[in-house]
């Protein structure tokens, strides 16, 4: 497997985009997972992420093809 992760931060670390890519070389399948986190007033954190699967059905990720999803999370620190 080949794993790639690109991450950055903007606006004094309050916005953090990230892109993860996992490639199954032997099975020719992949997982692409873009996400972004936003921190408001050091207490509220919102996160939006997606998981996109593809490739050969016999692989680790390929059998999840057409089952892509989006997730939204919210955290409050107090």
Buried (B, 14 or more C-beta within 10 A) or exposed (E): EEEEEEEEEEEEEBEBBBBBBBBBEEBBBBBBBBBBBBBEEEEEBEBEBEBBBBBBEEBBBBBBBEEEEEEEEEEEEE
